[in-house]
Amino acid sequence: GKIEPKAEHFSCMIDLLCRAGLLDEAEELIDKMRNESDGTLVPVYCSLLSAARNYGNVELAERVAGKLERVEVSDSSAHTLLASVYASA
């Protein structure tokens, strides 16, 4: 039978893609998680935001920050990461 991927599978894949510098692919995979709960999306968005900082990708960081706002989460760590992206640019 076919195994349906769970949030944990997506999270692991997104982390691996981020570590490999495949940030666009990681973002696409997160976009496929639309029916996941906000609580599941926040950590993977933060992981991608951190990777954007590490790779100096300000455009991606701004997009991810906007997506975090849309899931209506006020996460201070996300704001701190975005500020760090700007400081590193």
N, CA, C and O atoms as a CHARMM CRD file, in Angstrom:
* protein
*
  356
    1    1 GLY  N      0.80900  -1.18500   0.00000 PROA 1      0.00000
    2    1 GLY  CA     0.00000   0.00000   0.00000 PROA 1      0.00000
    3    1 GLY  C      0.85500   1.25200   0.00000 PROA 1      0.00000
    4    1 GLY  O      2.06000   1.22200   0.25000 PROA 1      0.00000
    5    2 LYS  N      0.19700   2.32200  -0.28300 PROA 2      0.00000
    6    2 LYS  CA     0.86100   3.61300  -0.36000 PROA 2      0.00000
    7    2 LYS  C      0.90400   4.26500   1.02500 PROA 2      0.00000
    8    2 LYS  O     -0.09500   4.27800   1.74400 PROA 2      0.00000
    9    3 ILE  N      2.04500   4.79300   1.38400 PROA 3      0.00000
   10    3 ILE  CA     2.19700   5.49400   2.65200 PROA 3      0.00000
   11    3 ILE  C      1.94100   6.97800   2.41200 PROA 3      0.00000
   12    3 ILE  O      2.59200   7.60800   1.57900 PROA 3      0.00000
   13    4 GLU  N      0.99000   7.51800   3.15100 PROA 4      0.00000
   14    4 GLU  CA     0.70200   8.95000   3.05500 PROA 4      0.00000
   15    4 GLU  C      1.69900   9.71600   3.92400 PROA 4      0.00000
   16    4 GLU  O      1.85200   9.41300   5.10800 PROA 4      0.00000
   17    5 PRO  N      2.37900  10.70800   3.34000 PROA 5      0.00000
   18    5 PRO  CA     3.33000  11.47400   4.15300 PROA 5      0.00000
   19    5 PRO  C      2.61900  12.28900   5.22500 PROA 5      0.00000
   20    5 PRO  O      1.56800  12.88500   4.98800 PROA 5      0.00000
   21    6 LYS  N      3.21200  12.29600   6.39400 PROA 6      0.00000
   22    6 LYS  CA     2.68500  13.06900   7.51800 PROA 6      0.00000
   23    6 LYS  C      3.52900  14.33500   7.67900 PROA 6      0.00000
   24    6 LYS  O      4.54200  14.51000   7.00100 PROA 6      0.00000
   25    7 ALA  N      3.10500  15.19300   8.56800 PROA 7      0.00000
   26    7 ALA  CA     3.81000  16.45800   8.79300 PROA 7      0.00000
   27    7 ALA  C      5.28300  16.22600   9.13700 PROA 7      0.00000
   28    7 ALA  O      6.14800  16.99400   8.71700 PROA 7      0.00000
   29    8 GLU  N      5.56500  15.17000   9.89800 PROA 8      0.00000
   30    8 GLU  CA     6.94800  14.87700  10.28800 PROA 8      0.00000
   31    8 GLU  C      7.81100  14.56000   9.07300 PROA 8      0.00000
   32    8 GLU  O      8.98200  14.93800   9.02500 PROA 8      0.00000
   33    9 HSD  N      7.23200  13.86100   8.08200 PROA 9      0.00000
   34    9 HSD  CA     7.97300  13.54500   6.86100 PROA 9      0.00000
   35    9 HSD  C      8.30700  14.82800   6.10400 PROA 9      0.00000
   36    9 HSD  O      9.43700  15.02800   5.65800 PROA 9      0.00000
   37   10 PHE  N      7.29800  15.69300   5.96900 PROA 10     0.00000
   38   10 PHE  CA     7.52000  16.96800   5.28600 PROA 10     0.00000
   39   10 PHE  C      8.58700  17.78100   6.01000 PROA 10     0.00000
   40   10 PHE  O      9.47500  18.35400   5.37900 PROA 10     0.00000
   41   11 SER  N      8.49500  17.82700   7.32400 PROA 11     0.00000
   42   11 SER  CA     9.43800  18.60700   8.11600 PROA 11     0.00000
   43   11 SER  C     10.87600  18.12800   7.90300 PROA 11     0.00000
   44   11 SER  O     11.78500  18.94200   7.74300 PROA 11     0.00000
   45   12 CYS  N     11.07600  16.82500   7.90100 PROA 12     0.00000
   46   12 CYS  CA    12.41800  16.26400   7.67400 PROA 12     0.00000
   47   12 CYS  C     12.93200  16.60100   6.28200 PROA 12     0.00000
   48   12 CYS  O     14.09100  16.98200   6.11700 PROA 12     0.00000
   49   13 MET  N     12.06800  16.46100   5.28400 PROA 13     0.00000
   50   13 MET  CA    12.47400  16.76400   3.90800 PROA 13     0.00000
   51   13 MET  C     12.80900  18.24700   3.75000 PROA 13     0.00000
   52   13 MET  O     13.78400  18.60000   3.08700 PROA 13     0.00000
   53   14 ILE  N     12.00800  19.10100   4.35200 PROA 14     0.00000
   54   14 ILE  CA    12.25100  20.54000   4.25900 PROA 14     0.00000
   55   14 ILE  C     13.57700  20.89200   4.92300 PROA 14     0.00000
   56   14 ILE  O     14.34200  21.69700   4.39200 PROA 14     0.00000
   57   15 ASP  N     13.85300  20.29800   6.07700 PROA 15     0.00000
   58   15 ASP  CA    15.12000  20.53600   6.75900 PROA 15     0.00000
   59   15 ASP  C     16.29600  20.09900   5.88800 PROA 15     0.00000
   60   15 ASP  O     17.29400  20.81200   5.78500 PROA 15     0.00000
   61   16 LEU  N     16.17900  18.93500   5.26600 PROA 16     0.00000
   62   16 LEU  CA    17.24800  18.44100   4.38900 PROA 16     0.00000
   63   16 LEU  C     17.45800  19.35800   3.18800 PROA 16     0.00000
   64   16 LEU  O     18.59400  19.66600   2.82400 PROA 16     0.00000
   65   17 LEU  N     16.35600  19.79300   2.57300 PROA 17     0.00000
   66   17 LEU  CA    16.45900  20.69700   1.42500 PROA 17     0.00000
   67   17 LEU  C     17.11700  22.01500   1.82800 PROA 17     0.00000
   68   17 LEU  O     17.95600  22.54500   1.09900 PROA 17     0.00000
   69   18 CYS  N     16.73700  22.53600   2.97900 PROA 18     0.00000
   70   18 CYS  CA    17.32800  23.78900   3.46500 PROA 18     0.00000
   71   18 CYS  C     18.82200  23.63400   3.70300 PROA 18     0.00000
   72   18 CYS  O     19.61100  24.50000   3.32600 PROA 18     0.00000
   73   19 ARG  N     19.20400  22.53500   4.32700 PROA 19     0.00000
   74   19 ARG  CA    20.62800  22.30300   4.61000 PROA 19     0.00000
   75   19 ARG  C     21.44000  22.14300   3.32800 PROA 19     0.00000
   76   19 ARG  O     22.62700  22.46500   3.29000 PROA 19     0.00000
   77   20 ALA  N     20.78400  21.63900   2.27300 PROA 20     0.00000
   78   20 ALA  CA    21.46300  21.45400   0.98900 PROA 20     0.00000
   79   20 ALA  C     21.44200  22.72600   0.14100 PROA 20     0.00000
   80   20 ALA  O     21.99700  22.75200  -0.95800 PROA 20     0.00000
   81   21 GLY  N     20.79900  23.78300   0.65500 PROA 21     0.00000
   82   21 GLY  CA    20.73700  25.03100  -0.09800 PROA 21     0.00000
   83   21 GLY  C     19.65400  25.06100  -1.15600 PROA 21     0.00000
   84   21 GLY  O     19.62300  25.96900  -1.98700 PROA 21     0.00000
   85   22 LEU  N     18.76600  24.08000  -1.13600 PROA 22     0.00000
   86   22 LEU  CA    17.68500  23.99100  -2.12700 PROA 22     0.00000
   87   22 LEU  C     16.43900  24.68600  -1.56400 PROA 22     0.00000
   88   22 LEU  O     15.41900  24.05400  -1.29200 PROA 22     0.00000
   89   23 LEU  N     16.55900  25.99400  -1.40200 PROA 23     0.00000
   90   23 LEU  CA    15.53200  26.75900  -0.70200 PROA 23     0.00000
   91   23 LEU  C     14.23400  26.87700  -1.48800 PROA 23     0.00000
   92   23 LEU  O     13.15200  26.83000  -0.90400 PROA 23     0.00000
   93   24 ASP  N     14.33100  27.03100  -2.81000 PROA 24     0.00000
   94   24 ASP  CA    13.10600  27.10900  -3.62000 PROA 24     0.00000
   95   24 ASP  C     12.32400  25.80800  -3.53400 PROA 24     0.00000
   96   24 ASP  O     11.09600  25.81500  -3.44000 PROA 24     0.00000
   97   25 GLU  N     13.04500  24.69000  -3.56800 PROA 25     0.00000
   98   25 GLU  CA    12.39500  23.38800  -3.46100 PROA 25     0.00000
   99   25 GLU  C     11.74500  23.21700  -2.09200 PROA 25     0.00000
  100   25 GLU  O     10.65000  22.66500  -1.98200 PROA 25     0.00000
  101   26 ALA  N     12.42100  23.69000  -1.05500 PROA 26     0.00000
  102   26 ALA  CA    11.85400  23.61700   0.29800 PROA 26     0.00000
  103   26 ALA  C     10.57300  24.44300   0.38500 PROA 26     0.00000
  104   26 ALA  O      9.58700  24.01200   0.98300 PROA 26     0.00000
  105   27 GLU  N     10.59400  25.63300  -0.21600 PROA 27     0.00000
  106   27 GLU  CA     9.40200  26.48800  -0.19500 PROA 27     0.00000
  107   27 GLU  C      8.24500  25.82000  -0.94300 PROA 27     0.00000
  108   27 GLU  O      7.10100  25.86800  -0.49200 PROA 27     0.00000
  109   28 GLU  N      8.54500  25.20200  -2.08000 PROA 28     0.00000
  110   28 GLU  CA     7.50400  24.50200  -2.84500 PROA 28     0.00000
  111   28 GLU  C      6.89100  23.37200  -2.02300 PROA 28     0.00000
  112   28 GLU  O      5.67700  23.16700  -2.05000 PROA 28     0.00000
  113   29 LEU  N      7.72400  22.64700  -1.30100 PROA 29     0.00000
  114   29 LEU  CA     7.22500  21.54500  -0.48200 PROA 29     0.00000
  115   29 LEU  C      6.33600  22.07000   0.65200 PROA 29     0.00000
  116   29 LEU  O      5.30800  21.47000   0.96500 PROA 29     0.00000
  117   30 ILE  N      6.73000  23.17800   1.25700 PROA 30     0.00000
  118   30 ILE  CA     5.88500  23.77700   2.30000 PROA 30     0.00000
  119   30 ILE  C      4.53900  24.17900   1.71100 PROA 30     0.00000
  120   30 ILE  O      3.49800  23.99200   2.34100 PROA 30     0.00000
  121   31 ASP  N      4.56400  24.73000   0.50900 PROA 31     0.00000
  122   31 ASP  CA     3.31100  25.14400  -0.13700 PROA 31     0.00000
  123   31 ASP  C      2.37600  23.96300  -0.36500 PROA 31     0.00000
  124   31 ASP  O      1.16000  24.14100  -0.44100 PROA 31     0.00000
  125   32 LYS  N      2.92500  22.76900  -0.47300 PROA 32     0.00000
  126   32 LYS  CA     2.09800  21.56300  -0.65400 PROA 32     0.00000
  127   32 LYS  C      1.49800  21.08200   0.66700 PROA 32     0.00000
  128   32 LYS  O      0.67600  20.16600   0.68200 PROA 32     0.00000
  129   33 MET  N      1.90600  21.69600   1.76600 PROA 33     0.00000
  130   33 MET  CA     1.40800  21.32000   3.09200 PROA 33     0.00000
  131   33 MET  C      0.20800  22.17000   3.49100 PROA 33     0.00000
  132   33 MET  O     -0.09100  22.27000   4.68100 PROA 33     0.00000
  133   34 ARG  N     -0.46900  22.76700   2.56800 PROA 34     0.00000
  134   34 ARG  CA    -1.54900  23.72500   2.83600 PROA 34     0.00000
  135   34 ARG  C     -2.57900  23.22400   3.84800 PROA 34     0.00000
  136   34 ARG  O     -3.09000  24.01200   4.64300 PROA 34     0.00000
  137   35 ASN  N     -2.88700  21.94200   3.83100 PROA 35     0.00000
  138   35 ASN  CA    -3.94000  21.44900   4.72400 PROA 35     0.00000
  139   35 ASN  C     -3.40500  21.05000   6.10200 PROA 35     0.00000
  140   35 ASN  O     -4.11800  20.43500   6.89500 PROA 35     0.00000
  141   36 GLU  N     -2.16900  21.39500   6.37900 PROA 36     0.00000
  142   36 GLU  CA    -1.61600  21.14300   7.71100 PROA 36     0.00000
  143   36 GLU  C     -2.03300  22.27600   8.64600 PROA 36     0.00000
  144   36 GLU  O     -2.38200  23.36600   8.19300 PROA 36     0.00000
  145   37 SER  N     -1.99500  22.01600   9.92700 PROA 37     0.00000
  146   37 SER  CA    -2.36500  23.03700  10.91000 PROA 37     0.00000
  147   37 SER  C     -1.29200  24.12400  10.97000 PROA 37     0.00000
  148   37 SER  O     -0.13900  23.90600  10.59600 PROA 37     0.00000
  149   38 ASP  N     -1.69700  25.28400  11.44400 PROA 38     0.00000
  150   38 ASP  CA    -0.75100  26.39000  11.58800 PROA 38     0.00000
  151   38 ASP  C      0.41000  26.00500  12.49600 PROA 38     0.00000
  152   38 ASP  O      1.55000  26.40600  12.25900 PROA 38     0.00000
  153   39 GLY  N      0.12100  25.23400  13.52700 PROA 39     0.00000
  154   39 GLY  CA     1.16300  24.80000  14.44900 PROA 39     0.00000
  155   39 GLY  C      2.22500  23.94800  13.78500 PROA 39     0.00000
  156   39 GLY  O      3.37000  23.91400  14.23600 PROA 39     0.00000
  157   40 THR  N      1.85500  23.26400  12.72200 PROA 40     0.00000
  158   40 THR  CA     2.80500  22.45600  11.96100 PROA 40     0.00000
  159   40 THR  C      3.59400  23.32400  10.99200 PROA 40     0.00000
  160   40 THR  O      4.77700  23.07900  10.75900 PROA 40     0.00000
  161   41 LEU  N      2.94600  24.33100  10.43000 PROA 41     0.00000
  162   41 LEU  CA     3.59300  25.17500   9.43100 PROA 41     0.00000
  163   41 LEU  C      4.63800  26.11400  10.03300 PROA 41     0.00000
  164   41 LEU  O      5.65800  26.39000   9.40200 PROA 41     0.00000
  165   42 VAL  N      4.39200  26.59900  11.22900 PROA 42     0.00000
  166   42 VAL  CA     5.29400  27.58900  11.82200 PROA 42     0.00000
  167   42 VAL  C      6.73200  27.07800  11.93200 PROA 42     0.00000
  168   42 VAL  O      7.64400  27.79300  11.51800 PROA 42     0.00000
  169   43 PRO  N      6.98200  25.88200  12.46700 PROA 43     0.00000
  170   43 PRO  CA     8.37700  25.43000  12.57100 PROA 43     0.00000
  171   43 PRO  C      9.06800  25.26900  11.21400 PROA 43     0.00000
  172   43 PRO  O     10.25700  25.56400  11.09200 PROA 43     0.00000
  173   44 VAL  N      8.33900  24.80400  10.19400 PROA 44     0.00000
  174   44 VAL  CA     8.99400  24.62800   8.89100 PROA 44     0.00000
  175   44 VAL  C      9.24100  25.97800   8.22400 PROA 44     0.00000
  176   44 VAL  O     10.24800  26.15800   7.54000 PROA 44     0.00000
  177   45 TYR  N      8.32200  26.92700   8.42000 PROA 45     0.00000
  178   45 TYR  CA     8.57100  28.27900   7.90900 PROA 45     0.00000
  179   45 TYR  C      9.78400  28.88400   8.60900 PROA 45     0.00000
  180   45 TYR  O     10.60400  29.53700   7.96400 PROA 45     0.00000
  181   46 CYS  N      9.90800  28.67900   9.90600 PROA 46     0.00000
  182   46 CYS  CA    11.06200  29.20600  10.64700 PROA 46     0.00000
  183   46 CYS  C     12.35900  28.54800  10.18600 PROA 46     0.00000
  184   46 CYS  O     13.39900  29.20300  10.11500 PROA 46     0.00000
  185   47 SER  N     12.30100  27.26900   9.87600 PROA 47     0.00000
  186   47 SER  CA    13.46700  26.56400   9.34700 PROA 47     0.00000
  187   47 SER  C     13.89400  27.17200   8.01300 PROA 47     0.00000
  188   47 SER  O     15.08200  27.38900   7.77400 PROA 47     0.00000
  189   48 LEU  N     12.91700  27.44400   7.14800 PROA 48     0.00000
  190   48 LEU  CA    13.21300  28.05000   5.84600 PROA 48     0.00000
  191   48 LEU  C     13.71900  29.48000   6.02500 PROA 48     0.00000
  192   48 LEU  O     14.62100  29.91200   5.30600 PROA 48     0.00000
  193   49 LEU  N     13.15600  30.20200   6.96100 PROA 49     0.00000
  194   49 LEU  CA    13.60200  31.56900   7.23800 PROA 49     0.00000
  195   49 LEU  C     15.05000  31.56900   7.72400 PROA 49     0.00000
  196   49 LEU  O     15.84100  32.42800   7.33300 PROA 49     0.00000
  197   50 SER  N     15.38800  30.61900   8.56300 PROA 50     0.00000
  198   50 SER  CA    16.76000  30.48800   9.04900 PROA 50     0.00000
  199   50 SER  C     17.71800  30.16900   7.90000 PROA 50     0.00000
  200   50 SER  O     18.81800  30.71500   7.82900 PROA 50     0.00000
  201   51 ALA  N     17.29000  29.28500   7.00800 PROA 51     0.00000
  202   51 ALA  CA    18.12200  28.94300   5.85100 PROA 51     0.00000
  203   51 ALA  C     18.29000  30.15300   4.93800 PROA 51     0.00000
  204   51 ALA  O     19.36900  30.37500   4.38900 PROA 51     0.00000
  205   52 ALA  N     17.22300  30.93800   4.77400 PROA 52     0.00000
  206   52 ALA  CA    17.31200  32.15200   3.95700 PROA 52     0.00000
  207   52 ALA  C     18.35900  33.09900   4.54600 PROA 52     0.00000
  208   52 ALA  O     19.11900  33.73100   3.81300 PROA 52     0.00000
  209   53 ARG  N     18.38900  33.18900   5.87300 PROA 53     0.00000
  210   53 ARG  CA    19.40800  34.01500   6.53500 PROA 53     0.00000
  211   53 ARG  C     20.79900  33.46500   6.24300 PROA 53     0.00000
  212   53 ARG  O     21.70700  34.21300   5.87900 PROA 53     0.00000
  213   54 ASN  N     20.96200  32.15000   6.40600 PROA 54     0.00000
  214   54 ASN  CA    22.27300  31.52700   6.20100 PROA 54     0.00000
  215   54 ASN  C     22.79200  31.71500   4.78500 PROA 54     0.00000
  216   54 ASN  O     23.99800  31.84000   4.57500 PROA 54     0.00000
  217   55 TYR  N     21.87700  31.73500   3.80400 PROA 55     0.00000
  218   55 TYR  CA    22.27300  31.87400   2.40500 PROA 55     0.00000
  219   55 TYR  C     22.12700  33.30600   1.89400 PROA 55     0.00000
  220   55 TYR  O     22.34400  33.56200   0.71000 PROA 55     0.00000
  221   56 GLY  N     21.76200  34.24400   2.77400 PROA 56     0.00000
  222   56 GLY  CA    21.65600  35.64400   2.38600 PROA 56     0.00000
  223   56 GLY  C     20.55200  35.94000   1.39100 PROA 56     0.00000
  224   56 GLY  O     20.67100  36.86300   0.58500 PROA 56     0.00000
  225   57 ASN  N     19.47200  35.16000   1.44100 PROA 57     0.00000
  226   57 ASN  CA    18.37000  35.31900   0.49300 PROA 57     0.00000
  227   57 ASN  C     17.26800  36.18900   1.12100 PROA 57     0.00000
  228   57 ASN  O     16.31900  35.67900   1.71700 PROA 57     0.00000
  229   58 VAL  N     17.41700  37.50500   0.97200 PROA 58     0.00000
  230   58 VAL  CA    16.48700  38.45900   1.58600 PROA 58     0.00000
  231   58 VAL  C     15.09800  38.32900   0.97800 PROA 58     0.00000
  232   58 VAL  O     14.10000  38.37500   1.69700 PROA 58     0.00000
  233   59 GLU  N     15.02500  38.16700  -0.34000 PROA 59     0.00000
  234   59 GLU  CA    13.72600  38.06100  -1.02200 PROA 59     0.00000
  235   59 GLU  C     12.91000  36.88900  -0.47200 PROA 59     0.00000
  236   59 GLU  O     11.72300  37.03400  -0.18100 PROA 59     0.00000
  237   60 LEU  N     13.54500  35.74500  -0.33600 PROA 60     0.00000
  238   60 LEU  CA    12.86200  34.57300   0.21100 PROA 60     0.00000
  239   60 LEU  C     12.45300  34.82700   1.66600 PROA 60     0.00000
  240   60 LEU  O     11.34400  34.47800   2.07100 PROA 60     0.00000
  241   61 ALA  N     13.33700  35.42700   2.43600 PROA 61     0.00000
  242   61 ALA  CA    13.04000  35.70400   3.84600 PROA 61     0.00000
  243   61 ALA  C     11.79400  36.58000   3.97400 PROA 61     0.00000
  244   61 ALA  O     10.95200  36.34500   4.84100 PROA 61     0.00000
  245   62 GLU  N     11.68100  37.58400   3.11500 PROA 62     0.00000
  246   62 GLU  CA    10.50600  38.46300   3.15700 PROA 62     0.00000
  247   62 GLU  C      9.23700  37.70300   2.78900 PROA 62     0.00000
  248   62 GLU  O      8.18700  37.90100   3.40100 PROA 62     0.00000
  249   63 ARG  N      9.33700  36.82500   1.77800 PROA 63     0.00000
  250   63 ARG  CA     8.18000  36.00900   1.37700 PROA 63     0.00000
  251   63 ARG  C      7.73500  35.10600   2.51700 PROA 63     0.00000
  252   63 ARG  O      6.54600  35.01200   2.82000 PROA 63     0.00000
  253   64 VAL  N      8.69500  34.44600   3.14100 PROA 64     0.00000
  254   64 VAL  CA     8.38600  33.51900   4.23300 PROA 64     0.00000
  255   64 VAL  C      7.78700  34.27500   5.42000 PROA 64     0.00000
  256   64 VAL  O      6.84600  33.79200   6.05000 PROA 64     0.00000
  257   65 ALA  N      8.32400  35.44900   5.72300 PROA 65     0.00000
  258   65 ALA  CA     7.77900  36.25800   6.82100 PROA 65     0.00000
  259   65 ALA  C      6.32400  36.61900   6.53200 PROA 65     0.00000
  260   65 ALA  O      5.48600  36.60900   7.43300 PROA 65     0.00000
  261   66 GLY  N      6.02900  36.93700   5.27800 PROA 66     0.00000
  262   66 GLY  CA     4.64700  37.23000   4.89000 PROA 66     0.00000
  263   66 GLY  C      3.74300  36.02700   5.06100 PROA 66     0.00000
  264   66 GLY  O      2.59600  36.15900   5.49000 PROA 66     0.00000
  265   67 LYS  N      4.25600  34.85900   4.72700 PROA 67     0.00000
  266   67 LYS  CA     3.46200  33.63100   4.88500 PROA 67     0.00000
  267   67 LYS  C      3.21800  33.33500   6.36100 PROA 67     0.00000
  268   67 LYS  O      2.14300  32.87000   6.73900 PROA 67     0.00000
  269   68 LEU  N      4.21800  33.60500   7.18800 PROA 68     0.00000
  270   68 LEU  CA     4.04200  33.41900   8.63200 PROA 68     0.00000
  271   68 LEU  C      2.94900  34.34900   9.16200 PROA 68     0.00000
  272   68 LEU  O      2.15500  33.95900  10.01700 PROA 68     0.00000
  273   69 GLU  N      2.91700  35.56800   8.65300 PROA 69     0.00000
  274   69 GLU  CA     1.87400  36.50800   9.07800 PROA 69     0.00000
  275   69 GLU  C      0.49200  36.01100   8.67000 PROA 69     0.00000
  276   69 GLU  O     -0.48000  36.20100   9.40000 PROA 69     0.00000
  277   70 ARG  N      0.40400  35.37200   7.49600 PROA 70     0.00000
  278   70 ARG  CA    -0.89100  34.88600   7.00900 PROA 70     0.00000
  279   70 ARG  C     -1.43700  33.73600   7.84800 PROA 70     0.00000
  280   70 ARG  O     -2.65100  33.54900   7.92700 PROA 70     0.00000
  281   71 VAL  N     -0.55900  32.97200   8.46900 PROA 71     0.00000
  282   71 VAL  CA    -1.06500  31.91800   9.35300 PROA 71     0.00000
  283   71 VAL  C     -1.35600  32.49700  10.73700 PROA 71     0.00000
  284   71 VAL  O     -1.63200  31.77200  11.69400 PROA 71     0.00000
  285   72 GLU  N     -1.28400  33.82800  10.81000 PROA 72     0.00000
  286   72 GLU  CA    -1.68600  34.59400  11.99200 PROA 72     0.00000
  287   72 GLU  C     -0.96500  34.15600  13.25700 PROA 72     0.00000
  288   72 GLU  O     -1.57100  33.99300  14.31500 PROA 72     0.00000
  289   73 VAL  N      0.30500  33.97500  13.12700 PROA 73     0.00000
  290   73 VAL  CA     1.10200  33.59700  14.28900 PROA 73     0.00000
  291   73 VAL  C      2.04200  34.75000  14.61500 PROA 73     0.00000
  292   73 VAL  O      2.78500  35.21700  13.75100 PROA 73     0.00000
  293   74 SER  N      2.00800  35.19200  15.81900 PROA 74     0.00000
  294   74 SER  CA     2.92600  36.23200  16.26500 PROA 74     0.00000
  295   74 SER  C      4.07700  35.53600  16.97400 PROA 74     0.00000
  296   74 SER  O      4.05600  35.35000  18.19100 PROA 74     0.00000
  297   75 ASP  N      5.06700  35.16000  16.20200 PROA 75     0.00000
  298   75 ASP  CA     6.20100  34.40900  16.73200 PROA 75     0.00000
  299   75 ASP  C      7.41600  35.32900  16.75600 PROA 75     0.00000
  300   75 ASP  O      7.93400  35.70300  15.70400 PROA 75     0.00000
  301   76 SER  N      7.86500  35.68900  17.93600 PROA 76     0.00000
  302   76 SER  CA     8.97800  36.63100  18.04500 PROA 76     0.00000
  303   76 SER  C     10.25500  36.06800  17.42800 PROA 76     0.00000
  304   76 SER  O     11.08700  36.83200  16.93900 PROA 76     0.00000
  305   77 SER  N     10.42300  34.75000  17.44300 PROA 77     0.00000
  306   77 SER  CA    11.63300  34.17300  16.85200 PROA 77     0.00000
  307   77 SER  C     11.66000  34.40400  15.34800 PROA 77     0.00000
  308   77 SER  O     12.73200  34.59000  14.77200 PROA 77     0.00000
  309   78 ALA  N     10.49400  34.39500  14.70300 PROA 78     0.00000
  310   78 ALA  CA    10.43100  34.66300  13.26300 PROA 78     0.00000
  311   78 ALA  C     10.84600  36.10200  12.98000 PROA 78     0.00000
  312   78 ALA  O     11.57500  36.36100  12.02200 PROA 78     0.00000
  313   79 HSD  N     10.38900  37.03300  13.80100 PROA 79     0.00000
  314   79 HSD  CA    10.76000  38.44100  13.61900 PROA 79     0.00000
  315   79 HSD  C     12.25400  38.63600  13.87000 PROA 79     0.00000
  316   79 HSD  O     12.91000  39.41400  13.17700 PROA 79     0.00000
  317   80 THR  N     12.77700  37.93500  14.85000 PROA 80     0.00000
  318   80 THR  CA    14.20600  38.01000  15.14000 PROA 80     0.00000
  319   80 THR  C     15.02000  37.47600  13.96900 PROA 80     0.00000
  320   80 THR  O     16.03600  38.06200  13.59400 PROA 80     0.00000
  321   81 LEU  N     14.57200  36.35600  13.38800 PROA 81     0.00000
  322   81 LEU  CA    15.26800  35.79500  12.22800 PROA 81     0.00000
  323   81 LEU  C     15.24600  36.76100  11.05200 PROA 81     0.00000
  324   81 LEU  O     16.26400  36.94700  10.38600 PROA 81     0.00000
  325   82 LEU  N     14.09500  37.37900  10.78800 PROA 82     0.00000
  326   82 LEU  CA    13.99500  38.31900   9.67500 PROA 82     0.00000
  327   82 LEU  C     14.92100  39.51100   9.90800 PROA 82     0.00000
  328   82 LEU  O     15.59300  39.95900   8.97900 PROA 82     0.00000
  329   83 ALA  N     14.96300  40.02400  11.12200 PROA 83     0.00000
  330   83 ALA  CA    15.87600  41.12700  11.43400 PROA 83     0.00000
  331   83 ALA  C     17.32100  40.70200  11.20700 PROA 83     0.00000
  332   83 ALA  O     18.14400  41.49300  10.74400 PROA 83     0.00000
  333   84 SER  N     17.62200  39.46000  11.53100 PROA 84     0.00000
  334   84 SER  CA    18.96600  38.92400  11.32600 PROA 84     0.00000
  335   84 SER  C     19.30300  38.82900   9.84400 PROA 84     0.00000
  336   84 SER  O     20.44600  39.05800   9.44800 PROA 84     0.00000
  337   85 VAL  N     18.30600  38.49000   9.02000 PROA 85     0.00000
  338   85 VAL  CA    18.51600  38.43400   7.56300 PROA 85     0.00000
  339   85 VAL  C     18.90500  39.81700   7.06100 PROA 85     0.00000
  340   85 VAL  O     19.86400  39.96000   6.30200 PROA 85     0.00000
  341   86 TYR  N     18.15800  40.83700   7.48400 PROA 86     0.00000
  342   86 TYR  CA    18.45800  42.20500   7.05500 PROA 86     0.00000
  343   86 TYR  C     19.84300  42.64100   7.52900 PROA 86     0.00000
  344   86 TYR  O     20.57800  43.29600   6.79000 PROA 86     0.00000
  345   87 ALA  N     20.19400  42.28000   8.74900 PROA 87     0.00000
  346   87 ALA  CA    21.49500  42.66300   9.29600 PROA 87     0.00000
  347   87 ALA  C     22.63800  41.99300   8.54300 PROA 87     0.00000
  348   87 ALA  O     23.72800  42.55300   8.43000 PROA 87     0.00000
  349   88 SER  N     22.38300  40.78400   8.02600 PROA 88     0.00000
  350   88 SER  CA    23.42100  40.03000   7.32000 PROA 88     0.00000
  351   88 SER  C     23.54900  40.43500   5.86100 PROA 88     0.00000
  352   88 SER  O     24.55900  40.14500   5.22100 PROA 88     0.00000
  353   89 ALA  N     22.51700  41.11400   5.32500 PROA 89     0.00000
  354   89 ALA  CA    22.49400  41.44200   3.88400 PROA 89     0.00000
  355   89 ALA  C     23.49700  42.52400   3.54200 PROA 89     0.00000
  356   89 ALA  O     23.60900  42.91700   2.38100 PROA 89     0.00000
